[in-house]
Amino acid sequence: MNLYELKMALKTVGDQLKDTENQIVVKAGDPFTPIEDVQALKAKKIELQERFNVLKDQHDQEEEQVRASLERSRTHLDGVEDPKAKVTAAKAELIRATIRSRDVSPDVKAALGDRNSTGGEKILPSTMTKELLHEPFVKNPLRNTSTYTNVTNLEIPKITFTLDDDDFIADTETAKEIKAEGDVVSFGRNKFKVFVPLSETILAATDTNLVQTVDQGLESGLAAKEKKVAFAKTPKAGEESMSFYGAGIKEVTGTDKYKAIKNAIADLHEDYRENAKIIMRYADYSEIIETLANGNATLYNAQPEQVLGKPVVFCDSAVDPVVGDFRFSHFNYDPQMIYDRDKDVKTGVELFVLTAWFDHKIKLKSAFRVTKVVPEV
């Protein structure tokens, strides 16, 4: 019998038992009722009570099993109404389930916008992917200057328009580059992993603290990897085209960094010079200010754009200042980021692991210049 049938049987026997008890009281109080009738009712009561006890024991067991099953099926999101709080709770549950090798419930995946219909693969939900790419904790200066997309097997044209009445490009360097390399940029998939260590105290902490810890770790890892490949002086094999210093960008020299930057700006074609920015180390800029000021404190209060003629973005990874139109610096991530777990065997600390694929393409090398200092001889 299922729980519903047990409840109905229990009610039926219970009603009979109560009716029998009432009959015993009524007949026992009637002097004209034979005592044998009362004794028969008492025997019937004993039988009904035994039946009732057997059914109740079975009912209670079934009810406990159903209650336990419902409790197991309850998700971390039950009772959470606020949309932001629900996303935070879902992310925390996904992280804990991953670390503890539990299945992630459909409710959690739905709250995070999971694109995976099979439920088999550990594809990072779209909500988390979007936040990792567009809400960084550790700042990568290129995120405010370069182009970022999230498209599988992306291919885009190098130039955004052509004219129907001519077949030339004003900048001869650009024309030569397109002729030599083609007018389409195809993005590849370069795999890397980010590891976020999680102690037991963090796993047991509030949802907000756990999610902040993981988010900040993953965002930091992505931003650090982007900077590392974009400004690698000696890129790894196969990653040369991802670095401003390894992609074959034209170098412009000067007797010091100030003159090299000025020469690089002047060397850009006007199509790129209009939107050009300078990415350089703050230490190099401070050195330029100190040299130009020559004891004049006024220059220290000037904006970098007033000093160098173009907006300046500071990045300690830019050993040699890079000048150019950074709209032609393009990062593309594959939408399918995979999450998993690992363990640091040396410390015993659990690791939340993100596997991602991305590419950085300098769509037009002619839109950039790398500056070099060549002292006078």
C-alpha positions as CSV (number, residue, x, y, z in Angstrom):
1,M,0.0,0.0,0.0
2,N,1.2,3.5,-0.7
3,L,1.0,6.3,1.8
4,Y,-2.4,7.6,0.6
5,E,-3.9,4.1,0.8
6,L,-2.4,3.6,4.3
7,K,-4.0,6.9,5.4
8,M,-7.4,5.9,4.1
9,A,-7.2,2.5,5.8
10,L,-6.0,4.0,9.0
11,K,-8.9,6.4,9.0
12,T,-11.4,3.6,8.3
13,V,-10.1,1.4,11.2
14,G,-9.8,4.4,13.5
15,D,-13.4,5.4,12.9
16,Q,-14.5,1.8,13.6
17,L,-12.5,1.8,16.8
18,K,-14.0,5.0,18.0
19,D,-17.5,3.8,17.1
20,T,-16.9,0.5,19.0
21,E,-15.6,2.4,22.1
22,N,-18.8,4.5,22.1
23,Q,-21.0,1.4,21.8
24,I,-19.2,-0.2,24.7
25,V,-20.0,2.9,26.9
26,V,-23.6,3.0,25.8
27,K,-24.3,-0.8,26.2
28,A,-22.4,-1.0,29.5
29,G,-24.7,1.7,30.9
30,D,-27.9,-0.1,29.8
31,P,-28.9,-2.6,32.5
32,F,-31.1,-4.5,30.0
33,T,-28.1,-5.2,27.6
34,P,-26.7,-8.7,28.1
35,I,-23.2,-8.6,29.5
36,E,-22.1,-10.9,26.7
37,D,-22.8,-8.1,24.2
38,V,-20.5,-5.8,26.1
39,Q,-17.8,-8.5,26.3
40,A,-18.1,-9.1,22.5
41,L,-17.6,-5.3,21.8
42,K,-14.6,-5.3,24.1
43,A,-13.1,-8.2,22.1
44,K,-13.8,-6.3,18.9
45,K,-12.2,-3.2,20.3
46,I,-9.0,-5.2,21.1
47,E,-8.9,-6.5,17.6
48,L,-9.5,-3.1,16.0
49,Q,-6.8,-1.6,18.2
50,E,-4.3,-4.2,17.0
51,R,-5.2,-3.5,13.4
52,F,-4.9,0.2,14.0
53,N,-1.5,-0.1,15.6
54,V,-0.1,-2.2,12.7
55,L,-1.4,0.3,10.2
56,K,-0.1,3.2,12.1
57,D,3.4,1.8,12.4
58,Q,3.5,1.1,8.6
59,H,2.0,4.6,8.0
60,D,4.6,6.3,10.1
61,Q,7.5,4.5,8.3
62,E,6.1,5.4,4.9
63,E,5.6,9.0,5.9
64,E,9.1,9.3,7.3
65,Q,10.6,7.9,4.0
66,V,8.5,10.4,2.0
67,R,9.6,13.2,4.3
68,A,13.3,12.2,3.9
69,S,12.9,12.0,0.2
70,L,11.4,15.5,0.0
71,E,14.1,16.8,2.2
72,R,16.8,15.3,-0.1
73,S,15.0,16.9,-3.1
74,R,15.0,20.3,-1.5
75,T,17.5,22.6,-3.1
76,H,19.6,25.4,-1.7
77,L,17.2,27.8,-3.5
78,D,14.0,26.9,-1.7
79,G,12.5,29.9,-0.1
80,V,14.8,32.4,-1.8
81,E,12.7,35.0,-3.6
82,D,15.2,37.9,-4.4
83,P,16.7,37.3,-7.9
84,K,20.2,38.4,-6.9
85,A,20.1,36.3,-3.8
86,K,18.9,33.3,-5.7
87,V,21.8,33.6,-8.2
88,T,24.3,33.9,-5.3
89,A,22.8,30.9,-3.6
90,A,22.8,28.9,-6.9
91,K,26.5,29.7,-7.5
92,A,27.4,28.7,-3.9
93,E,25.5,25.4,-4.3
94,L,27.3,24.7,-7.7
95,I,30.7,25.4,-6.1
96,R,30.0,23.2,-3.0
97,A,28.5,20.4,-5.1
98,T,31.5,20.5,-7.4
99,I,34.0,20.3,-4.6
100,R,32.1,17.6,-2.8
101,S,31.5,15.6,-6.0
102,R,27.7,15.9,-5.8
103,D,25.3,16.3,-8.8
104,V,24.1,19.9,-9.4
105,S,20.4,20.1,-9.2
106,P,18.3,21.2,-12.3
107,D,17.0,24.2,-10.2
108,V,20.5,25.5,-9.6
109,K,21.4,25.1,-13.3
110,A,18.2,26.9,-14.3
111,A,18.8,29.8,-11.9
112,L,22.3,30.3,-13.5
113,G,21.1,30.1,-17.1
114,D,22.7,26.8,-17.9
115,R,22.8,26.2,-21.6
116,N,23.6,22.5,-21.2
117,S,20.5,20.5,-22.0
118,T,21.9,17.1,-21.4
119,G,23.0,17.7,-17.9
120,G,26.1,15.6,-18.4
121,E,28.9,18.0,-19.1
122,K,30.3,20.5,-16.6
123,I,29.8,23.6,-18.7
124,L,30.0,26.8,-16.8
125,P,26.6,28.4,-16.8
126,S,26.0,31.5,-18.9
127,T,25.4,33.8,-15.9
128,M,28.8,33.0,-14.5
129,T,30.6,33.2,-17.8
130,K,29.2,36.7,-18.5
131,E,30.3,38.0,-15.1
132,L,33.8,36.6,-15.4
133,L,34.3,38.3,-18.7
134,H,32.7,41.6,-18.0
135,E,33.0,42.2,-14.2
136,P,36.7,41.7,-13.4
137,F,38.0,42.0,-9.9
138,V,41.7,42.2,-10.8
139,K,41.8,44.9,-13.4
140,N,43.3,44.2,-16.8
141,P,43.6,47.7,-18.4
142,L,43.0,46.2,-21.8
143,R,39.4,45.4,-20.8
144,N,38.5,49.1,-21.1
145,T,40.4,49.6,-24.4
146,S,40.4,46.3,-26.4
147,T,37.4,44.5,-27.9
148,Y,35.9,41.5,-26.1
149,T,33.6,38.9,-27.5
150,N,32.3,35.5,-26.4
151,V,31.7,33.6,-29.7
152,T,32.7,30.1,-30.9
153,N,35.0,29.9,-33.9
154,L,34.8,33.7,-34.5
155,E,35.8,35.1,-37.8
156,I,35.7,38.8,-38.5
157,P,36.9,41.2,-41.3
158,K,40.0,43.3,-40.5
159,I,38.4,46.5,-41.7
160,T,34.9,47.5,-41.1
161,F,34.0,49.1,-44.4
162,T,35.0,49.5,-48.0
163,L,34.0,52.0,-50.7
164,D,32.2,50.9,-53.9
165,D,34.0,53.4,-56.2
166,D,37.6,52.7,-55.3
167,D,39.9,49.8,-54.5
168,F,42.5,51.4,-52.3
169,I,43.2,51.9,-48.6
170,A,44.6,55.2,-47.6
171,D,47.2,53.7,-45.3
172,T,49.7,51.8,-47.5
173,E,50.9,49.7,-44.5
174,T,47.4,48.5,-44.0
175,A,47.0,47.7,-47.7
176,K,50.2,45.7,-47.7
177,E,49.2,43.9,-44.5
178,I,45.8,42.9,-45.9
179,K,47.4,41.8,-49.2
180,A,50.0,39.7,-47.4
181,E,47.7,38.2,-44.6
182,G,44.2,38.4,-46.0
183,D,41.3,40.5,-44.8
184,V,39.7,38.1,-42.3
185,V,40.8,37.3,-38.8
186,S,40.1,33.8,-37.5
187,F,40.3,33.2,-33.7
188,G,41.7,30.1,-32.3
189,R,41.2,28.2,-29.0
190,N,44.1,28.4,-26.6
191,K,43.4,26.3,-23.5
192,F,44.3,27.3,-19.9
193,K,43.2,26.6,-16.4
194,V,42.5,28.8,-13.3
195,F,42.7,27.2,-9.9
196,V,41.0,28.7,-6.8
197,P,42.0,27.1,-3.5
198,L,39.1,26.7,-1.0
199,S,39.5,25.7,2.6
200,E,36.8,24.0,4.7
201,T,36.1,27.2,6.5
202,I,35.4,29.0,3.2
203,L,33.2,26.1,2.0
204,A,31.2,26.3,5.3
205,A,31.0,30.1,5.1
206,T,28.0,32.1,3.9
207,D,26.9,31.9,0.3
208,T,28.1,35.5,-0.3
209,N,31.6,34.9,1.1
210,L,32.0,31.7,-0.8
211,V,30.9,33.1,-4.1
212,Q,33.0,36.3,-3.7
213,T,36.1,34.2,-3.0
214,V,35.6,32.0,-6.1
215,D,34.5,34.8,-8.3
216,Q,37.5,37.0,-7.4
217,G,39.9,34.1,-7.9
218,L,38.5,33.2,-11.3
219,E,38.3,36.8,-12.5
220,S,41.9,37.5,-11.3
221,G,43.1,34.4,-13.1
222,L,41.4,35.4,-16.4
223,A,42.7,39.0,-16.2
224,A,46.2,37.9,-15.3
225,K,46.3,35.5,-18.2
226,E,45.1,38.1,-20.7
227,K,47.8,40.6,-19.6
228,K,50.5,37.9,-19.6
229,V,49.9,36.8,-23.2
230,A,49.3,40.3,-24.5
231,F,52.6,41.7,-23.1
232,A,54.8,38.6,-23.2
233,K,58.3,39.7,-24.3
234,T,59.2,36.1,-25.1
235,P,55.8,34.4,-26.0
236,K,55.4,30.7,-25.8
237,A,55.5,28.7,-29.0
238,G,52.2,29.2,-30.8
239,E,51.3,32.3,-28.8
240,E,53.5,34.8,-30.7
241,S,50.5,36.4,-32.5
242,M,48.8,37.1,-29.1
243,S,51.6,39.5,-27.9
244,F,52.1,43.1,-28.9
245,Y,55.8,42.3,-28.7
246,G,55.7,39.1,-30.7
247,A,53.2,39.8,-33.5
248,G,55.5,41.7,-35.7
249,I,54.3,45.2,-35.0
250,K,56.4,48.1,-36.3
251,E,58.9,49.5,-33.8
252,V,59.5,53.2,-33.6
253,T,62.6,54.5,-31.7
254,G,63.6,57.7,-29.8
255,T,66.5,58.8,-27.7
256,D,64.2,58.5,-24.6
257,K,60.7,57.2,-23.9
258,Y,59.1,60.6,-24.3
259,K,60.5,61.1,-27.8
260,A,59.9,57.4,-28.7
261,I,56.2,57.8,-27.8
262,K,55.9,61.1,-29.7
263,N,57.5,59.6,-32.7
264,A,55.2,56.5,-32.5
265,I,52.1,58.7,-32.4
266,A,53.3,60.7,-35.4
267,D,54.1,57.5,-37.3
268,L,50.6,56.2,-37.1
269,H,48.3,56.8,-40.0
270,E,45.6,59.5,-39.2
271,D,42.9,56.8,-39.3
272,Y,44.4,55.2,-36.3
273,R,46.0,58.3,-34.7
274,E,42.6,59.8,-34.0
275,N,41.6,57.1,-31.6
276,A,45.1,56.2,-30.4
277,K,45.9,55.5,-26.8
278,I,49.2,54.8,-25.0
279,I,49.7,51.8,-22.7
280,M,52.8,52.1,-20.5
281,R,54.2,51.5,-17.1
282,Y,53.5,54.2,-14.4
283,A,57.2,54.1,-13.5
284,D,58.1,55.1,-17.0
285,Y,55.6,57.9,-17.0
286,S,56.9,59.2,-13.7
287,E,60.4,59.2,-15.2
288,I,59.2,61.2,-18.2
289,I,57.5,63.8,-15.9
290,E,60.5,64.1,-13.7
291,T,62.7,64.8,-16.8
292,L,60.3,67.3,-18.4
293,A,59.4,69.1,-15.2
294,N,63.0,69.9,-14.4
295,G,62.1,71.4,-11.1
296,N,58.7,72.8,-12.3
297,A,56.0,71.5,-10.0
298,T,53.2,72.5,-12.4
299,L,53.8,69.6,-14.7
300,Y,53.2,67.1,-12.0
301,N,49.5,68.2,-11.8
302,A,48.9,67.9,-15.5
303,Q,46.9,65.0,-16.9
304,P,48.9,62.3,-18.8
305,E,47.0,63.1,-22.0
306,Q,48.1,66.8,-21.7
307,V,51.7,65.7,-21.4
308,L,51.9,63.0,-24.1
309,G,49.1,64.1,-26.4
310,K,47.0,61.0,-26.2
311,P,45.1,59.1,-23.4
312,V,47.3,57.0,-21.3
313,V,46.5,53.6,-19.8
314,F,48.9,52.4,-17.1
315,C,49.9,48.7,-17.0
316,D,53.0,47.4,-15.4
317,S,53.3,44.6,-17.9
318,A,53.9,47.1,-20.8
319,V,57.7,47.1,-20.6
320,D,57.9,49.0,-23.9
321,P,55.1,51.5,-24.3
322,V,52.5,50.5,-27.0
323,V,50.8,53.2,-29.0
324,G,47.8,52.5,-31.2
325,D,44.0,52.1,-31.8
326,F,43.2,49.4,-29.3
327,R,39.8,48.7,-31.0
328,F,42.0,46.5,-33.2
329,S,43.1,44.5,-30.1
330,H,40.5,41.8,-29.8
331,F,40.0,39.1,-27.1
332,N,37.6,36.3,-27.8
333,Y,36.5,33.5,-25.4
334,D,34.9,30.3,-26.3
335,P,31.5,30.3,-24.5
336,Q,32.0,26.8,-23.2
337,M,34.1,27.2,-20.0
338,I,34.3,24.0,-18.0
339,Y,34.3,23.8,-14.2
340,D,35.7,20.9,-12.2
341,R,37.5,20.2,-8.9
342,D,41.0,19.1,-7.9
343,K,43.0,18.8,-4.8
344,D,46.4,20.2,-3.7
345,V,48.0,17.1,-2.4
346,K,50.7,19.1,-0.6
347,T,48.2,21.1,1.5
348,G,45.0,19.1,1.3
349,V,43.2,22.2,0.1
350,E,40.4,21.7,-2.3
351,L,40.6,23.5,-5.7
352,F,37.7,24.9,-7.8
353,V,39.1,24.6,-11.4
354,L,38.0,26.6,-14.4
355,T,39.1,25.5,-17.9
356,A,38.8,28.2,-20.6
357,W,39.7,28.7,-24.2
358,F,40.5,32.2,-25.6
359,D,42.5,34.0,-28.2
360,H,43.9,37.5,-28.6
361,K,44.3,38.8,-32.1
362,I,45.8,42.1,-33.2
363,K,43.5,42.5,-36.1
364,L,45.7,45.2,-37.8
365,K,49.3,45.4,-36.8
366,S,49.5,48.7,-38.8
367,A,47.2,50.2,-36.1
368,F,49.9,49.9,-33.5
369,R,53.5,50.9,-32.8
370,V,55.9,49.6,-30.2
371,T,58.3,52.1,-28.9
372,K,62.0,51.5,-28.3
373,V,64.6,53.7,-26.7
374,V,67.9,54.0,-28.7
375,P,70.3,56.4,-27.0
376,E,72.3,58.8,-29.1
377,V,75.8,57.7,-29.9
